[in-house]
Amino acid sequence: MNAALKFICATLVATVVVASAAMPAFAYRAFVSNEKDNTISVIDTEALKVIETMKVGQRPRGVILANGGAWLLVCTSDDNRIEVYDAKTYQFIKNLPSGPDPELMEIHPSGNPLYVANEDDNIVTVVDIEEGRILAEVPVGVEPEGMAVSPDGKLVVNTSETTNMAHFIDSTSHETVANILVDNRPRVAQFTSDGKQLWVSAEIGGTVTIIDVAKKEPIHKISFEIAGINADAIQPVGMRINKAGTKAYVALGPANRIAVIDAKTYKVEKYILVGQRVWNLAFTPDEKQLLTTNGVSNDVTVIDVAKERAVKSVPVGRYPWGVVVSED
């Protein structure tokens, strides 16, 4: 190889290295349901902007990923169904039966079945997502909303807003094994990653109840106090606990804050100001970002988890409600 050719090759290699180093970190995609627009906003979490707007059915609320992340499932509450879309091409795939007025849903760790809270019919509907059929209907309390499945897949939990309970359901028999009273209007339930605790937010009660899963009994209650904010405006709704089980994040509704909680001591460490009427939350898979849906300001707040501060507000559709972030 002559000197000129060697120089050209070295230059090309250096250009590739520099270009690779300059490329941004891999971007995840966040899917946000806009309840009033009947759309899903797709956000590039690196560029922090909407890259696609998907038209879906009426009153989309709960959103999750299924089929190994290949499918986006959307609760279209006023259409009484679950709509399934390709999570990469955004194309419609099929409808799933859901029972009336589906609101929130959760998938079994094995990938099937799906558990759906039917707010108007006081049931949890169990759906086979591959065959597209209902496997069971489990009676629960009045106005079921929150859904959670234990990491081992043995327990399903539903929260009922009016009955003020967390209902523990055996995932094999579909029988209710415990009904645990919590504070007024429970919304979201989440298991810790080790499956030992269940956290339940209570919107009107203004608290988060922590339940010992093995004993099926409450062991602690977290309250919130923000200087200058009336107590009745502090309404815990959406909630996320990190994989390590060290931090919990709770959306406080009209208080326009996210509470940062030490998940071991249960102490509130900080409040992060976000958009108006913050509703639901989702981590990026690397847990470096936390996204919040803000129903009145019609935007999504992106929080830098390490720095515990909001870094950007991303405008979306009207009344953003649910949010989920893709693995790729």
C-alpha positions as a printed Julia matrix, in Angstrom:
328×3 Matrix{Float64}:
   0.0     0.0    0.0
   1.53    3.32  -1.05
   1.76    6.33   1.25
  -1.15    8.19  -0.38
  -3.49    5.22  -0.02
  -2.44    4.7    3.62
  -3.22    8.36   4.32
  -6.68    8.07   2.76
  -7.48    4.89   4.77
  -6.29    6.47   8.01
  -8.41    9.54   7.3
 -11.5     7.42   6.66
 -11.02    5.46   9.88
 -10.57    8.66  11.89
 -13.7    10.14  10.31
 -15.75    7.07  11.24
 -14.45    7.14  14.82
 -15.23   10.84  15.24
 -18.66   10.46  13.67
 -19.46    7.52  15.94
 -18.36    9.45  19.01
 -20.51   12.39  17.96
 -23.64   10.28  17.53
 -26.23   10.82  20.26
 -27.04    8.14  22.83
 -29.62    5.62  21.72
 -33.1     7.1   21.91
 -36.05    5.25  23.37
 -39.58    5.97  22.25
 -42.3     7.01  24.69
 -45.96    6.45  23.85
 -48.37    8.94  25.44
 -52.17    8.56  25.28
 -54.05   11.82  24.72
 -57.49   11.29  26.22
 -59.3    14.17  24.48
 -57.61   13.97  21.07
 -57.95   10.2   20.55
 -54.27   10.03  19.68
 -50.96    8.61  20.84
 -47.95   10.95  20.8
 -44.64    9.19  20.14
 -41.7    10.99  21.77
 -38.03   10.51  20.92
 -36.48   10.53  24.4
 -33.09   11.73  23.11
 -34.32   14.58  20.92
 -37.17   15.23  23.42
 -39.74   15.9   20.75
 -42.81   14.27  19.24
 -41.86   12.26  16.16
 -45.25   10.7   15.36
 -48.92   11.15  16.21
 -51.05    8.02  15.96
 -54.82    8.17  15.54
 -56.52    5.63  17.81
 -59.98    4.9   19.2
 -62.06    6.97  21.57
 -60.71    8.11  24.94
 -57.35    6.32  25.07
 -56.04    5.88  28.62
 -53.93    2.93  29.76
 -51.02    1.98  27.48
 -48.56   -0.91  27.8
 -46.17   -2.89  25.62
 -46.65   -6.61  24.95
 -45.38   -9.44  22.75
 -41.77   -8.74  23.75
 -42.23   -5.03  23.16
 -43.41   -5.5   19.58
 -47.01   -4.49  20.32
 -48.45   -1.32  21.79
 -51.74   -1.99  23.61
 -54.14    0.91  24.13
 -57.25    1.0   26.34
 -59.79    2.86  24.18
 -62.27    3.31  26.97
 -65.25    4.69  25.07
 -64.93    1.98  22.41
 -64.85   -0.79  25.05
 -61.82   -2.51  23.59
 -58.05   -2.84  23.58
 -56.4    -1.73  20.35
 -53.13   -3.34  19.29
 -50.52   -1.52  17.19
 -47.07   -2.36  15.87
 -44.73   -0.5   18.23
 -42.23    0.26  15.45
 -44.35    0.94  12.38
 -47.34    2.3   14.36
 -49.69    0.3   12.14
 -52.94   -1.13  13.52
 -52.82   -4.9   14.08
 -56.07   -5.96  15.75
 -58.62   -5.36  18.49
 -58.84   -7.34  21.72
 -61.97   -7.77  23.82
 -61.68   -5.93  27.1
 -64.99   -5.71  28.88
 -66.73   -2.32  29.26
 -64.74    0.9   29.82
 -61.18   -0.45  30.12
 -58.95    1.97  32.03
 -55.69    0.42  33.19
 -54.18   -2.96  32.35
 -51.17   -5.12  33.15
 -49.61   -8.12  31.45
 -48.49  -11.36  33.09
 -44.66  -11.67  33.32
 -44.85  -14.61  30.89
 -46.32  -12.26  28.27
 -49.88  -13.62  28.43
 -52.62  -13.13  29.64
 -53.62   -9.5   30.02
 -55.53   -8.18  33.06
 -57.88   -5.25  32.44
 -59.73   -3.03  34.94
 -63.3    -2.38  33.75
 -64.37    0.76  35.57
 -68.08    0.69  34.73
 -68.69   -3.02  35.32
 -66.77   -3.7   38.58
 -64.77   -6.55  37.1
 -61.25   -7.45  36.07
 -61.24   -9.07  32.64
 -58.57  -11.66  31.84
 -57.72  -11.68  28.14
 -55.65  -14.07  26.02
 -53.8   -11.6   23.79
 -52.72  -14.22  21.26
 -56.11  -15.84  20.71
 -58.05  -12.63  21.31
 -60.57  -14.09  23.73
 -61.73  -13.51  27.29
 -60.54  -16.18  29.71
 -62.28  -14.98  32.87
 -64.14  -12.12  34.51
 -63.29  -11.51  38.16
 -65.73   -9.48  40.31
 -64.02   -6.74  42.33
 -65.03   -3.53  44.11
 -66.77   -0.47  42.71
 -64.88    1.5   40.01
 -61.82   -0.7   39.52
 -58.78    1.18  38.22
 -55.24    0.19  39.17
 -53.74   -3.11  38.0
 -50.54   -4.83  39.09
 -49.07   -8.33  38.68
 -46.46   -9.73  41.07
 -43.01  -10.41  39.61
 -43.53  -14.17  39.99
 -46.89  -13.92  38.23
 -48.83  -15.61  41.04
 -50.84  -12.58  42.21
 -52.88   -9.97  40.41
 -53.96   -6.83  42.25
 -56.76   -4.44  41.4
 -57.65   -1.22  43.22
 -61.29   -0.1   43.44
 -61.8     3.65  43.68
 -65.12    3.65  45.51
 -64.71    0.53  47.66
 -61.26    1.83  48.72
 -59.61   -1.58  48.56
 -56.74   -3.45  46.99
 -58.05   -6.82  45.81
 -55.54   -9.69  45.67
 -56.43  -12.28  43.0
 -54.86  -15.71  42.46
 -53.69  -15.68  38.83
 -54.34  -19.4   38.36
 -57.76  -19.83  39.95
 -58.91  -16.22  39.36
 -60.26  -16.26  42.92
 -59.92  -13.25  45.23
 -57.68  -14.21  48.15
 -57.6   -10.92  50.09
 -59.29   -7.52  50.21
 -57.19   -4.86  51.91
 -58.65   -1.5   52.93
 -56.62    1.56  51.94
 -57.38    5.28  51.92
 -59.98    7.04  49.77
 -59.94    6.59  46.0
 -56.99    4.29  45.38
 -55.51    4.72  41.95
 -52.24    3.0   41.05
 -50.7    -0.15  42.53
 -47.13   -1.33  42.04
 -45.14   -4.26  43.37
 -41.52   -3.78  44.35
 -39.16   -5.74  42.09
 -38.61   -8.39  44.78
 -42.36   -8.88  45.12
 -42.33   -8.35  48.88
 -44.28   -5.1   48.96
 -47.21   -3.54  47.15
 -47.51    0.25  47.08
 -50.97    1.78  46.54
 -51.67    5.47  45.93
 -54.89    7.05  47.27
 -55.93   10.17  45.37
 -58.45   11.65  47.83
 -56.87   10.14  50.92
 -53.62   11.89  49.99
 -51.47    8.91  50.95
 -49.53    5.9   49.71
 -50.15    2.66  51.59
 -47.41    0.03  51.67
 -48.64   -3.55  52.0
 -46.67   -6.6   53.1
 -47.51   -9.08  50.33
 -46.83  -12.25  52.33
 -48.93  -11.13  55.3
 -51.52   -9.31  53.18
 -51.57   -6.36  55.57
 -50.54   -2.68  55.53
 -47.22   -1.93  57.19
 -46.75    1.79  56.53
 -48.52    4.87  55.21
 -46.8     7.83  53.53
 -48.32   11.33  53.67
 -47.25   14.46  51.82
 -46.89   18.1   52.79
 -45.84   20.9   50.43
 -45.33   24.47  51.59
 -47.91   26.78  50.05
 -50.07   23.97  48.65
 -53.44   23.1   50.19
 -53.66   19.54  51.46
 -56.7    18.78  49.28
 -54.65   19.62  46.16
 -52.07   16.94  47.0
 -53.56   13.91  45.26
 -51.29   10.86  44.77
 -52.03    9.04  41.53
 -49.31    7.62  39.25
 -46.35    5.92  40.85
 -43.06    4.21  39.92
 -40.47    2.36  42.02
 -37.0     1.83  40.59
 -35.65   -1.68  39.95
 -33.2    -1.46  42.84
 -36.07   -0.75  45.22
 -34.31    2.3   46.62
 -36.44    5.16  45.29
 -40.13    5.68  44.62
 -41.69    8.5   42.63
 -45.31    9.58  43.13
 -47.34   11.95  40.93
 -49.33   14.37  43.1
 -52.02   15.52  40.65
 -53.11   19.18  41.06
 -50.08   19.86  43.29
 -48.04   19.72  40.04
 -45.22   17.88  41.8
 -43.49   14.52  41.82
 -42.55   13.27  45.29
 -39.18   11.55  45.53
 -39.25    8.95  48.32
 -36.57    6.82  49.96
 -38.18    3.42  49.44
 -36.36    1.9   52.42
 -37.11    4.54  55.06
 -40.35    5.8   53.43
 -39.19    9.4   53.89
 -40.14   12.02  51.31
 -36.82   13.52  50.21
 -37.84   16.05  47.61
 -40.64   17.47  45.46
 -39.99   18.14  41.76
 -42.13   20.76  40.04
 -43.61   19.48  36.76
 -46.59   20.35  34.53
 -50.18   20.92  35.58
 -52.3    18.05  36.91
 -49.58   15.41  36.72
 -51.14   12.0   36.23
 -48.99    8.99  35.27
 -45.28    8.17  35.13
 -42.86    5.95  33.23
 -39.13    5.32  33.38
 -36.96    4.87  30.33
 -35.56    1.3   30.42
 -32.19    2.55  31.7
 -34.02    4.54  34.43
 -32.08    7.67  33.54
 -35.25    9.56  32.68
 -38.71    9.68  34.23
 -41.58   10.95  32.08
 -44.77   12.46  33.51
 -48.11   13.07  31.78
 -49.58   16.45  32.68
 -53.3    16.48  31.9
 -54.05   20.21  32.13
 -50.9    21.72  30.62
 -51.03   19.15  27.77
 -47.4    18.2   27.98
 -44.92   15.64  29.24
 -42.23   16.61  31.73
 -38.9    14.82  31.34
 -37.01   14.38  34.62
 -33.3    13.66  34.9
 -33.4    10.93  37.55
 -29.78   11.28  38.72
 -30.08   15.06  39.13
 -33.68   14.87  40.36
 -34.8    17.81  38.29
 -37.06   18.5   35.33
 -35.1    19.13  32.15
 -37.76   19.75  29.52
 -41.48   19.98  28.83
 -42.61   18.28  25.61
 -45.99   19.45  24.19
 -48.31   16.58  23.23
 -52.06   16.28  22.63
 -54.97   17.25  24.86
 -55.25   15.59  28.27
 -52.22   13.3   28.18
 -53.01   10.35  30.45
 -50.98    7.15  30.09
 -47.32    6.67  29.18
 -45.05    3.73  28.42
 -41.48    3.69  27.04
 -40.15    1.17  24.52
 -37.19   -1.12  25.2
 -35.65   -0.33  21.79
